[in-house]
Amino acid sequence: MPGTSTSTLEVTNISKHGFWLLLDAGELFLPFEDSPWFKRAPVEAILRLERPAPGHLRWPDLDVDLAIESIEHPERYPLKSNS
């Protein structure tokens, strides 16, 4: 029988620049500049997120899936190619 989950996952603040995630023991900021899928999303859709696997987040209402590493290091995952 699985035990109680000790991981934390919560949107803690949304501003005109982006939003903050409380993730386990730390916080991450997702600027809308790096994550344009969220810029015009309803607050309710941003707040409804899931962690289907370690290292992976999903916003089902927006059909957005992100690796946590891409949030921590957006420079490694550009939205546009360099070619």
PDB file of N, CA, C and O in Angstrom:
ATOM      1  N   MET A   1       0.843  -1.174   0.000  1.00  0.00           N
ATOM      2  CA  MET A   1       0.000   0.000   0.000  1.00  0.00           C
ATOM      3  C   MET A   1       0.889   1.238   0.000  1.00  0.00           C
ATOM      4  O   MET A   1       1.768   1.350   0.855  1.00  0.00           O
ATOM      5  N   PRO A   2       0.692   2.163  -0.923  1.00  0.00           N
ATOM      6  CA  PRO A   2       1.533   3.357  -0.976  1.00  0.00           C
ATOM      7  C   PRO A   2       1.357   4.212   0.273  1.00  0.00           C
ATOM      8  O   PRO A   2       0.277   4.274   0.861  1.00  0.00           O
ATOM      9  N   GLY A   3       2.442   4.867   0.660  1.00  0.00           N
ATOM     10  CA  GLY A   3       2.384   5.772   1.801  1.00  0.00           C
ATOM     11  C   GLY A   3       1.907   7.148   1.383  1.00  0.00           C
ATOM     12  O   GLY A   3       1.573   7.377   0.220  1.00  0.00           O
ATOM     13  N   THR A   4       1.880   8.052   2.331  1.00  0.00           N
ATOM     14  CA  THR A   4       1.476   9.425   2.070  1.00  0.00           C
ATOM     15  C   THR A   4       2.560  10.125   1.273  1.00  0.00           C
ATOM     16  O   THR A   4       3.743  10.012   1.594  1.00  0.00           O
ATOM     17  N   SER A   5       2.169  10.837   0.250  1.00  0.00           N
ATOM     18  CA  SER A   5       3.119  11.578  -0.577  1.00  0.00           C
ATOM     19  C   SER A   5       3.719  12.728   0.226  1.00  0.00           C
ATOM     20  O   SER A   5       3.013  13.447   0.932  1.00  0.00           O
ATOM     21  N   THR A   6       5.028  12.885   0.104  1.00  0.00           N
ATOM     22  CA  THR A   6       5.700  13.980   0.802  1.00  0.00           C
ATOM     23  C   THR A   6       6.099  15.089  -0.151  1.00  0.00           C
ATOM     24  O   THR A   6       6.654  16.101   0.278  1.00  0.00           O
ATOM     25  N   SER A   7       5.830  14.921  -1.426  1.00  0.00           N
ATOM     26  CA  SER A   7       6.203  15.956  -2.384  1.00  0.00           C
ATOM     27  C   SER A   7       5.130  17.034  -2.431  1.00  0.00           C
ATOM     28  O   SER A   7       3.940  16.759  -2.278  1.00  0.00           O
ATOM     29  N   THR A   8       5.573  18.256  -2.643  1.00  0.00           N
ATOM     30  CA  THR A   8       4.689  19.405  -2.713  1.00  0.00           C
ATOM     31  C   THR A   8       4.644  19.900  -4.145  1.00  0.00           C
ATOM     32  O   THR A   8       5.670  19.959  -4.822  1.00  0.00           O
ATOM     33  N   LEU A   9       3.467  20.252  -4.601  1.00  0.00           N
ATOM     34  CA  LEU A   9       3.289  20.806  -5.931  1.00  0.00           C
ATOM     35  C   LEU A   9       2.140  21.790  -5.865  1.00  0.00           C
ATOM     36  O   LEU A   9       0.992  21.399  -5.650  1.00  0.00           O
ATOM     37  N   GLU A  10       2.445  23.074  -6.052  1.00  0.00           N
ATOM     38  CA  GLU A  10       1.414  24.101  -5.929  1.00  0.00           C
ATOM     39  C   GLU A  10       1.847  25.367  -6.658  1.00  0.00           C
ATOM     40  O   GLU A  10       3.017  25.747  -6.608  1.00  0.00           O
ATOM     41  N   VAL A  11       0.911  26.014  -7.328  1.00  0.00           N
ATOM     42  CA  VAL A  11       1.139  27.358  -7.860  1.00  0.00           C
ATOM     43  C   VAL A  11       0.894  28.308  -6.697  1.00  0.00           C
ATOM     44  O   VAL A  11      -0.189  28.318  -6.112  1.00  0.00           O
ATOM     45  N   THR A  12       1.912  29.110  -6.361  1.00  0.00           N
ATOM     46  CA  THR A  12       1.790  29.968  -5.180  1.00  0.00           C
ATOM     47  C   THR A  12       1.497  31.421  -5.506  1.00  0.00           C
ATOM     48  O   THR A  12       0.998  32.152  -4.650  1.00  0.00           O
ATOM     49  N   ASN A  13       1.794  31.855  -6.721  1.00  0.00           N
ATOM     50  CA  ASN A  13       1.559  33.252  -7.085  1.00  0.00           C
ATOM     51  C   ASN A  13       1.541  33.385  -8.600  1.00  0.00           C
ATOM     52  O   ASN A  13       2.314  32.730  -9.299  1.00  0.00           O
ATOM     53  N   ILE A  14       0.660  34.231  -9.098  1.00  0.00           N
ATOM     54  CA  ILE A  14       0.597  34.543 -10.528  1.00  0.00           C
ATOM     55  C   ILE A  14       0.660  36.057 -10.661  1.00  0.00           C
ATOM     56  O   ILE A  14      -0.083  36.777  -9.994  1.00  0.00           O
ATOM     57  N   SER A  15       1.551  36.538 -11.528  1.00  0.00           N
ATOM     58  CA  SER A  15       1.656  37.977 -11.787  1.00  0.00           C
ATOM     59  C   SER A  15       1.564  38.214 -13.287  1.00  0.00           C
ATOM     60  O   SER A  15       1.399  37.271 -14.061  1.00  0.00           O
ATOM     61  N   LYS A  16       1.668  39.448 -13.689  1.00  0.00           N
ATOM     62  CA  LYS A  16       1.622  39.750 -15.124  1.00  0.00           C
ATOM     63  C   LYS A  16       2.881  39.277 -15.846  1.00  0.00           C
ATOM     64  O   LYS A  16       2.925  39.264 -17.076  1.00  0.00           O
ATOM     65  N   HIS A  17       3.901  38.890 -15.087  1.00  0.00           N
ATOM     66  CA  HIS A  17       5.169  38.444 -15.681  1.00  0.00           C
ATOM     67  C   HIS A  17       5.308  36.928 -15.749  1.00  0.00           C
ATOM     68  O   HIS A  17       6.105  36.415 -16.534  1.00  0.00           O
ATOM     69  N   GLY A  18       4.543  36.209 -14.939  1.00  0.00           N
ATOM     70  CA  GLY A  18       4.647  34.755 -14.906  1.00  0.00           C
ATOM     71  C   GLY A  18       4.054  34.213 -13.624  1.00  0.00           C
ATOM     72  O   GLY A  18       3.251  34.880 -12.971  1.00  0.00           O
ATOM     73  N   PHE A  19       4.450  32.998 -13.261  1.00  0.00           N
ATOM     74  CA  PHE A  19       3.928  32.422 -12.024  1.00  0.00           C
ATOM     75  C   PHE A  19       4.982  31.573 -11.326  1.00  0.00           C
ATOM     76  O   PHE A  19       5.927  31.072 -11.937  1.00  0.00           O
ATOM     77  N   TRP A  20       4.775  31.434 -10.011  1.00  0.00           N
ATOM     78  CA  TRP A  20       5.669  30.686  -9.145  1.00  0.00           C
ATOM     79  C   TRP A  20       5.076  29.328  -8.822  1.00  0.00           C
ATOM     80  O   TRP A  20       3.880  29.200  -8.560  1.00  0.00           O
ATOM     81  N   LEU A  21       5.933  28.312  -8.844  1.00  0.00           N
ATOM     82  CA  LEU A  21       5.564  26.965  -8.444  1.00  0.00           C
ATOM     83  C   LEU A  21       6.324  26.587  -7.186  1.00  0.00           C
ATOM     84  O   LEU A  21       7.539  26.769  -7.121  1.00  0.00           O
ATOM     85  N   LEU A  22       5.637  26.071  -6.202  1.00  0.00           N
ATOM     86  CA  LEU A  22       6.281  25.448  -5.058  1.00  0.00           C
ATOM     87  C   LEU A  22       6.406  23.983  -5.421  1.00  0.00           C
ATOM     88  O   LEU A  22       5.409  23.287  -5.610  1.00  0.00           O
ATOM     89  N   LEU A  23       7.635  23.528  -5.514  1.00  0.00           N
ATOM     90  CA  LEU A  23       7.908  22.179  -5.994  1.00  0.00           C
ATOM     91  C   LEU A  23       8.857  21.507  -5.022  1.00  0.00           C
ATOM     92  O   LEU A  23      10.033  21.859  -4.941  1.00  0.00           O
ATOM     93  N   ASP A  24       8.337  20.538  -4.286  1.00  0.00           N
ATOM     94  CA  ASP A  24       9.098  19.862  -3.245  1.00  0.00           C
ATOM     95  C   ASP A  24       9.629  20.895  -2.256  1.00  0.00           C
ATOM     96  O   ASP A  24       8.839  21.547  -1.573  1.00  0.00           O
ATOM     97  N   ALA A  25      10.928  21.057  -2.166  1.00  0.00           N
ATOM     98  CA  ALA A  25      11.495  21.967  -1.159  1.00  0.00           C
ATOM     99  C   ALA A  25      11.876  23.328  -1.728  1.00  0.00           C
ATOM    100  O   ALA A  25      12.440  24.151  -1.007  1.00  0.00           O
ATOM    101  N   GLY A  26      11.583  23.589  -3.000  1.00  0.00           N
ATOM    102  CA  GLY A  26      12.000  24.852  -3.599  1.00  0.00           C
ATOM    103  C   GLY A  26      10.911  25.491  -4.432  1.00  0.00           C
ATOM    104  O   GLY A  26       9.838  24.924  -4.634  1.00  0.00           O
ATOM    105  N   GLU A  27      11.212  26.687  -4.910  1.00  0.00           N
ATOM    106  CA  GLU A  27      10.281  27.411  -5.779  1.00  0.00           C
ATOM    107  C   GLU A  27      10.923  27.635  -7.143  1.00  0.00           C
ATOM    108  O   GLU A  27      12.132  27.832  -7.259  1.00  0.00           O
ATOM    109  N   LEU A  28      10.092  27.600  -8.154  1.00  0.00           N
ATOM    110  CA  LEU A  28      10.516  27.873  -9.523  1.00  0.00           C
ATOM    111  C   LEU A  28       9.615  28.949 -10.101  1.00  0.00           C
ATOM    112  O   LEU A  28       8.417  28.983  -9.816  1.00  0.00           O
ATOM    113  N   PHE A  29      10.192  29.830 -10.915  1.00  0.00           N
ATOM    114  CA  PHE A  29       9.417  30.871 -11.586  1.00  0.00           C
ATOM    115  C   PHE A  29       9.324  30.533 -13.058  1.00  0.00           C
ATOM    116  O   PHE A  29      10.333  30.237 -13.698  1.00  0.00           O
ATOM    117  N   LEU A  30       8.117  30.575 -13.596  1.00  0.00           N
ATOM    118  CA  LEU A  30       7.898  30.372 -15.021  1.00  0.00           C
ATOM    119  C   LEU A  30       7.487  31.699 -15.637  1.00  0.00           C
ATOM    120  O   LEU A  30       6.319  32.078 -15.557  1.00  0.00           O
ATOM    121  N   PRO A  31       8.435  32.420 -16.257  1.00  0.00           N
ATOM    122  CA  PRO A  31       8.067  33.678 -16.907  1.00  0.00           C
ATOM    123  C   PRO A  31       7.254  33.396 -18.167  1.00  0.00           C
ATOM    124  O   PRO A  31       7.533  32.449 -18.903  1.00  0.00           O
ATOM    125  N   PHE A  32       6.256  34.221 -18.400  1.00  0.00           N
ATOM    126  CA  PHE A  32       5.438  34.060 -19.602  1.00  0.00           C
ATOM    127  C   PHE A  32       6.282  34.214 -20.867  1.00  0.00           C
ATOM    128  O   PHE A  32       5.939  33.662 -21.913  1.00  0.00           O
ATOM    129  N   GLU A  33       7.363  34.948 -20.776  1.00  0.00           N
ATOM    130  CA  GLU A  33       8.266  35.113 -21.918  1.00  0.00           C
ATOM    131  C   GLU A  33       8.837  33.763 -22.364  1.00  0.00           C
ATOM    132  O   GLU A  33       8.989  33.510 -23.559  1.00  0.00           O
ATOM    133  N   ASP A  34       9.151  32.897 -21.389  1.00  0.00           N
ATOM    134  CA  ASP A  34       9.694  31.576 -21.699  1.00  0.00           C
ATOM    135  C   ASP A  34       8.612  30.512 -21.833  1.00  0.00           C
ATOM    136  O   ASP A  34       8.873  29.434 -22.368  1.00  0.00           O
ATOM    137  N   SER A  35       7.421  30.791 -21.363  1.00  0.00           N
ATOM    138  CA  SER A  35       6.314  29.829 -21.364  1.00  0.00           C
ATOM    139  C   SER A  35       5.039  30.499 -21.866  1.00  0.00           C
ATOM    140  O   SER A  35       4.100  30.682 -21.092  1.00  0.00           O
ATOM    141  N   PRO A  36       4.986  30.865 -23.136  1.00  0.00           N
ATOM    142  CA  PRO A  36       3.858  31.651 -23.660  1.00  0.00           C
ATOM    143  C   PRO A  36       2.517  30.927 -23.626  1.00  0.00           C
ATOM    144  O   PRO A  36       1.476  31.569 -23.768  1.00  0.00           O
ATOM    145  N   TRP A  37       2.515  29.611 -23.443  1.00  0.00           N
ATOM    146  CA  TRP A  37       1.259  28.843 -23.408  1.00  0.00           C
ATOM    147  C   TRP A  37       0.383  29.278 -22.250  1.00  0.00           C
ATOM    148  O   TRP A  37      -0.834  29.098 -22.285  1.00  0.00           O
ATOM    149  N   PHE A  38       1.000  29.853 -21.216  1.00  0.00           N
ATOM    150  CA  PHE A  38       0.259  30.216 -20.018  1.00  0.00           C
ATOM    151  C   PHE A  38      -0.207  31.672 -19.996  1.00  0.00           C
ATOM    152  O   PHE A  38      -1.040  32.032 -19.165  1.00  0.00           O
ATOM    153  N   LYS A  39       0.305  32.500 -20.876  1.00  0.00           N
ATOM    154  CA  LYS A  39       0.083  33.947 -20.792  1.00  0.00           C
ATOM    155  C   LYS A  39      -1.393  34.340 -20.785  1.00  0.00           C
ATOM    156  O   LYS A  39      -1.788  35.211 -20.011  1.00  0.00           O
ATOM    157  N   ARG A  40      -2.196  33.732 -21.611  1.00  0.00           N
ATOM    158  CA  ARG A  40      -3.620  34.087 -21.680  1.00  0.00           C
ATOM    159  C   ARG A  40      -4.521  32.988 -21.120  1.00  0.00           C
ATOM    160  O   ARG A  40      -5.728  32.969 -21.361  1.00  0.00           O
ATOM    161  N   ALA A  41      -3.916  32.087 -20.378  1.00  0.00           N
ATOM    162  CA  ALA A  41      -4.678  30.972 -19.801  1.00  0.00           C
ATOM    163  C   ALA A  41      -5.484  31.442 -18.595  1.00  0.00           C
ATOM    164  O   ALA A  41      -5.043  32.329 -17.864  1.00  0.00           O
ATOM    165  N   PRO A  42      -6.648  30.865 -18.382  1.00  0.00           N
ATOM    166  CA  PRO A  42      -7.415  31.188 -17.177  1.00  0.00           C
ATOM    167  C   PRO A  42      -6.639  30.743 -15.925  1.00  0.00           C
ATOM    168  O   PRO A  42      -5.923  29.742 -15.950  1.00  0.00           O
ATOM    169  N   VAL A  43      -6.791  31.481 -14.869  1.00  0.00           N
ATOM    170  CA  VAL A  43      -6.110  31.161 -13.616  1.00  0.00           C
ATOM    171  C   VAL A  43      -6.405  29.720 -13.199  1.00  0.00           C
ATOM    172  O   VAL A  43      -5.494  28.992 -12.806  1.00  0.00           O
ATOM    173  N   GLU A  44      -7.640  29.316 -13.279  1.00  0.00           N
ATOM    174  CA  GLU A  44      -8.035  27.964 -12.885  1.00  0.00           C
ATOM    175  C   GLU A  44      -7.227  26.899 -13.636  1.00  0.00           C
ATOM    176  O   GLU A  44      -6.852  25.881 -13.053  1.00  0.00           O
ATOM    177  N   ALA A  45      -6.961  27.129 -14.918  1.00  0.00           N
ATOM    178  CA  ALA A  45      -6.198  26.167 -15.717  1.00  0.00           C
ATOM    179  C   ALA A  45      -4.733  26.130 -15.297  1.00  0.00           C
ATOM    180  O   ALA A  45      -4.108  25.070 -15.336  1.00  0.00           O
ATOM    181  N   ILE A  46      -4.180  27.264 -14.897  1.00  0.00           N
ATOM    182  CA  ILE A  46      -2.792  27.296 -14.417  1.00  0.00           C
ATOM    183  C   ILE A  46      -2.690  26.595 -13.063  1.00  0.00           C
ATOM    184  O   ILE A  46      -1.713  25.897 -12.792  1.00  0.00           O
ATOM    185  N   LEU A  47      -3.693  26.781 -12.224  1.00  0.00           N
ATOM    186  CA  LEU A  47      -3.666  26.182 -10.887  1.00  0.00           C
ATOM    187  C   LEU A  47      -3.851  24.664 -10.919  1.00  0.00           C
ATOM    188  O   LEU A  47      -3.424  23.970  -9.996  1.00  0.00           O
ATOM    189  N   ARG A  48      -4.471  24.156 -11.948  1.00  0.00           N
ATOM    190  CA  ARG A  48      -4.716  22.710 -12.028  1.00  0.00           C
ATOM    191  C   ARG A  48      -3.546  22.034 -12.727  1.00  0.00           C
ATOM    192  O   ARG A  48      -3.500  21.962 -13.955  1.00  0.00           O
ATOM    193  N   LEU A  49      -2.607  21.544 -11.940  1.00  0.00           N
ATOM    194  CA  LEU A  49      -1.457  20.870 -12.512  1.00  0.00           C
ATOM    195  C   LEU A  49      -1.250  19.532 -11.842  1.00  0.00           C
ATOM    196  O   LEU A  49      -1.718  19.286 -10.730  1.00  0.00           O
ATOM    197  N   GLU A  50      -0.536  18.673 -12.548  1.00  0.00           N
ATOM    198  CA  GLU A  50      -0.302  17.307 -12.101  1.00  0.00           C
ATOM    199  C   GLU A  50       1.174  16.978 -12.280  1.00  0.00           C
ATOM    200  O   GLU A  50       1.881  17.608 -13.068  1.00  0.00           O
ATOM    201  N   ARG A  51       1.617  15.982 -11.534  1.00  0.00           N
ATOM    202  CA  ARG A  51       2.962  15.438 -11.720  1.00  0.00           C
ATOM    203  C   ARG A  51       2.795  13.958 -12.061  1.00  0.00           C
ATOM    204  O   ARG A  51       2.796  13.111 -11.168  1.00  0.00           O
ATOM    205  N   PRO A  52       2.651  13.645 -13.350  1.00  0.00           N
ATOM    206  CA  PRO A  52       2.403  12.252 -13.732  1.00  0.00           C
ATOM    207  C   PRO A  52       3.611  11.336 -13.537  1.00  0.00           C
ATOM    208  O   PRO A  52       3.467  10.116 -13.451  1.00  0.00           O
ATOM    209  N   ALA A  53       4.807  11.938 -13.467  1.00  0.00           N
ATOM    210  CA  ALA A  53       6.040  11.170 -13.278  1.00  0.00           C
ATOM    211  C   ALA A  53       7.078  12.095 -12.646  1.00  0.00           C
ATOM    212  O   ALA A  53       6.981  13.315 -12.775  1.00  0.00           O
ATOM    213  N   PRO A  54       8.062  11.527 -11.971  1.00  0.00           N
ATOM    214  CA  PRO A  54       9.127  12.379 -11.432  1.00  0.00           C
ATOM    215  C   PRO A  54       9.780  13.174 -12.567  1.00  0.00           C
ATOM    216  O   PRO A  54      10.052  12.632 -13.638  1.00  0.00           O
ATOM    217  N   GLY A  55      10.021  14.435 -12.326  1.00  0.00           N
ATOM    218  CA  GLY A  55      10.666  15.272 -13.340  1.00  0.00           C
ATOM    219  C   GLY A  55       9.743  15.766 -14.435  1.00  0.00           C
ATOM    220  O   GLY A  55      10.209  16.311 -15.435  1.00  0.00           O
ATOM    221  N   HIS A  56       8.443  15.586 -14.266  1.00  0.00           N
ATOM    222  CA  HIS A  56       7.500  15.931 -15.337  1.00  0.00           C
ATOM    223  C   HIS A  56       6.249  16.578 -14.741  1.00  0.00           C
ATOM    224  O   HIS A  56       5.690  16.077 -13.766  1.00  0.00           O
ATOM    225  N   LEU A  57       5.814  17.694 -15.334  1.00  0.00           N
ATOM    226  CA  LEU A  57       4.599  18.383 -14.914  1.00  0.00           C
ATOM    227  C   LEU A  57       3.626  18.458 -16.080  1.00  0.00           C
ATOM    228  O   LEU A  57       4.031  18.517 -17.241  1.00  0.00           O
ATOM    229  N   ARG A  58       2.338  18.455 -15.755  1.00  0.00           N
ATOM    230  CA  ARG A  58       1.296  18.511 -16.793  1.00  0.00           C
ATOM    231  C   ARG A  58       0.161  19.411 -16.343  1.00  0.00           C
ATOM    232  O   ARG A  58      -0.308  19.339 -15.206  1.00  0.00           O
ATOM    233  N   TRP A  59      -0.271  20.268 -17.273  1.00  0.00           N
ATOM    234  CA  TRP A  59      -1.454  21.108 -17.095  1.00  0.00           C
ATOM    235  C   TRP A  59      -2.505  20.555 -18.058  1.00  0.00           C
ATOM    236  O   TRP A  59      -2.523  20.936 -19.228  1.00  0.00           O
ATOM    237  N   PRO A  60      -3.379  19.666 -17.587  1.00  0.00           N
ATOM    238  CA  PRO A  60      -4.303  18.978 -18.494  1.00  0.00           C
ATOM    239  C   PRO A  60      -5.290  19.898 -19.201  1.00  0.00           C
ATOM    240  O   PRO A  60      -5.640  19.645 -20.354  1.00  0.00           O
ATOM    241  N   ASP A  61      -5.744  20.950 -18.547  1.00  0.00           N
ATOM    242  CA  ASP A  61      -6.700  21.855 -19.185  1.00  0.00           C
ATOM    243  C   ASP A  61      -6.081  22.625 -20.342  1.00  0.00           C
ATOM    244  O   ASP A  61      -6.788  23.087 -21.237  1.00  0.00           O
ATOM    245  N   LEU A  62      -4.758  22.762 -20.323  1.00  0.00           N
ATOM    246  CA  LEU A  62      -4.054  23.518 -21.366  1.00  0.00           C
ATOM    247  C   LEU A  62      -3.320  22.610 -22.341  1.00  0.00           C
ATOM    248  O   LEU A  62      -2.759  23.082 -23.329  1.00  0.00           O
ATOM    249  N   ASP A  63      -3.320  21.312 -22.070  1.00  0.00           N
ATOM    250  CA  ASP A  63      -2.578  20.335 -22.865  1.00  0.00           C
ATOM    251  C   ASP A  63      -1.097  20.722 -22.952  1.00  0.00           C
ATOM    252  O   ASP A  63      -0.491  20.681 -24.023  1.00  0.00           O
ATOM    253  N   VAL A  64      -0.532  21.096 -21.803  1.00  0.00           N
ATOM    254  CA  VAL A  64       0.876  21.483 -21.713  1.00  0.00           C
ATOM    255  C   VAL A  64       1.587  20.490 -20.809  1.00  0.00           C
ATOM    256  O   VAL A  64       1.145  20.216 -19.693  1.00  0.00           O
ATOM    257  N   ASP A  65       2.703  19.953 -21.309  1.00  0.00           N
ATOM    258  CA  ASP A  65       3.562  19.049 -20.557  1.00  0.00           C
ATOM    259  C   ASP A  65       4.964  19.647 -20.558  1.00  0.00           C
ATOM    260  O   ASP A  65       5.478  20.027 -21.610  1.00  0.00           O
ATOM    261  N   LEU A  66       5.583  19.729 -19.383  1.00  0.00           N
ATOM    262  CA  LEU A  66       6.932  20.285 -19.289  1.00  0.00           C
ATOM    263  C   LEU A  66       7.808  19.412 -18.402  1.00  0.00           C
ATOM    264  O   LEU A  66       7.363  18.908 -17.371  1.00  0.00           O
ATOM    265  N   ALA A  67       9.047  19.242 -18.812  1.00  0.00           N
ATOM    266  CA  ALA A  67      10.037  18.625 -17.943  1.00  0.00           C
ATOM    267  C   ALA A  67      10.456  19.667 -16.914  1.00  0.00           C
ATOM    268  O   ALA A  67      10.630  20.838 -17.251  1.00  0.00           O
ATOM    269  N   ILE A  68      10.616  19.254 -15.680  1.00  0.00           N
ATOM    270  CA  ILE A  68      11.041  20.192 -14.639  1.00  0.00           C
ATOM    271  C   ILE A  68      12.387  20.809 -15.007  1.00  0.00           C
ATOM    272  O   ILE A  68      12.633  21.980 -14.718  1.00  0.00           O
ATOM    273  N   GLU A  69      13.248  20.038 -15.636  1.00  0.00           N
ATOM    274  CA  GLU A  69      14.551  20.561 -16.061  1.00  0.00           C
ATOM    275  C   GLU A  69      14.392  21.726 -17.035  1.00  0.00           C
ATOM    276  O   GLU A  69      15.204  22.651 -17.015  1.00  0.00           O
ATOM    277  N   SER A  70      13.375  21.705 -17.877  1.00  0.00           N
ATOM    278  CA  SER A  70      13.176  22.813 -18.830  1.00  0.00           C
ATOM    279  C   SER A  70      12.724  24.083 -18.123  1.00  0.00           C
ATOM    280  O   SER A  70      12.915  25.182 -18.643  1.00  0.00           O
ATOM    281  N   ILE A  71      12.124  23.944 -16.934  1.00  0.00           N
ATOM    282  CA  ILE A  71      11.743  25.112 -16.137  1.00  0.00           C
ATOM    283  C   ILE A  71      12.963  25.641 -15.392  1.00  0.00           C
ATOM    284  O   ILE A  71      13.163  26.852 -15.290  1.00  0.00           O
ATOM    285  N   GLU A  72      13.770  24.727 -14.875  1.00  0.00           N
ATOM    286  CA  GLU A  72      14.978  25.112 -14.138  1.00  0.00           C
ATOM    287  C   GLU A  72      16.042  25.709 -15.050  1.00  0.00           C
ATOM    288  O   GLU A  72      16.800  26.582 -14.628  1.00  0.00           O
ATOM    289  N   HIS A  73      16.105  25.241 -16.308  1.00  0.00           N
ATOM    290  CA  HIS A  73      17.130  25.681 -17.257  1.00  0.00           C
ATOM    291  C   HIS A  73      16.516  25.991 -18.620  1.00  0.00           C
ATOM    292  O   HIS A  73      16.775  25.269 -19.583  1.00  0.00           O
ATOM    293  N   PRO A  74      15.701  27.056 -18.726  1.00  0.00           N
ATOM    294  CA  PRO A  74      15.024  27.342 -20.002  1.00  0.00           C
ATOM    295  C   PRO A  74      15.999  27.635 -21.154  1.00  0.00           C
ATOM    296  O   PRO A  74      15.643  27.473 -22.321  1.00  0.00           O
ATOM    297  N   GLU A  75      17.205  28.059 -20.834  1.00  0.00           N
ATOM    298  CA  GLU A  75      18.191  28.344 -21.879  1.00  0.00           C
ATOM    299  C   GLU A  75      18.578  27.084 -22.656  1.00  0.00           C
ATOM    300  O   GLU A  75      19.048  27.182 -23.790  1.00  0.00           O
ATOM    301  N   ARG A  76      18.389  25.923 -22.071  1.00  0.00           N
ATOM    302  CA  ARG A  76      18.696  24.654 -22.742  1.00  0.00           C
ATOM    303  C   ARG A  76      17.560  24.193 -23.653  1.00  0.00           C
ATOM    304  O   ARG A  76      17.725  23.260 -24.439  1.00  0.00           O
ATOM    305  N   TYR A  77      16.407  24.853 -23.543  1.00  0.00           N
ATOM    306  CA  TYR A  77      15.209  24.450 -24.290  1.00  0.00           C
ATOM    307  C   TYR A  77      14.603  25.669 -24.980  1.00  0.00           C
ATOM    308  O   TYR A  77      13.518  26.113 -24.606  1.00  0.00           O
ATOM    309  N   PRO A  78      15.292  26.214 -25.983  1.00  0.00           N
ATOM    310  CA  PRO A  78      14.764  27.432 -26.633  1.00  0.00           C
ATOM    311  C   PRO A  78      13.466  27.144 -27.377  1.00  0.00           C
ATOM    312  O   PRO A  78      13.247  26.046 -27.888  1.00  0.00           O
ATOM    313  N   LEU A  79      12.604  28.173 -27.422  1.00  0.00           N
ATOM    314  CA  LEU A  79      11.336  28.048 -28.129  1.00  0.00           C
ATOM    315  C   LEU A  79      11.532  28.129 -29.634  1.00  0.00           C
ATOM    316  O   LEU A  79      10.684  27.673 -30.400  1.00  0.00           O
ATOM    317  N   LYS A  80      12.652  28.711 -30.060  1.00  0.00           N
ATOM    318  CA  LYS A  80      12.950  28.847 -31.483  1.00  0.00           C
ATOM    319  C   LYS A  80      14.287  28.182 -31.778  1.00  0.00           C
ATOM    320  O   LYS A  80      15.183  28.158 -30.934  1.00  0.00           O
ATOM    321  N   SER A  81      14.407  27.654 -32.962  1.00  0.00           N
ATOM    322  CA  SER A  81      15.689  27.037 -33.334  1.00  0.00           C
ATOM    323  C   SER A  81      16.688  28.141 -33.651  1.00  0.00           C
ATOM    324  O   SER A  81      16.309  29.272 -33.953  1.00  0.00           O
ATOM    325  N   ASN A  82      17.959  27.798 -33.578  1.00  0.00           N
ATOM    326  CA  ASN A  82      19.029  28.760 -33.853  1.00  0.00           C
ATOM    327  C   ASN A  82      19.411  28.784 -35.317  1.00  0.00           C
ATOM    328  O   ASN A  82      20.315  29.533 -35.687  1.00  0.00           O
ATOM    329  N   SER A  83      18.773  28.008 -36.161  1.00  0.00           N
ATOM    330  CA  SER A  83      19.143  27.954 -37.577  1.00  0.00           C
ATOM    331  C   SER A  83      18.512  29.051 -38.382  1.00  0.00           C
ATOM    332  O   SER A  83      18.732  29.134 -39.591  1.00  0.00           O
TER     333      SER A  83
END
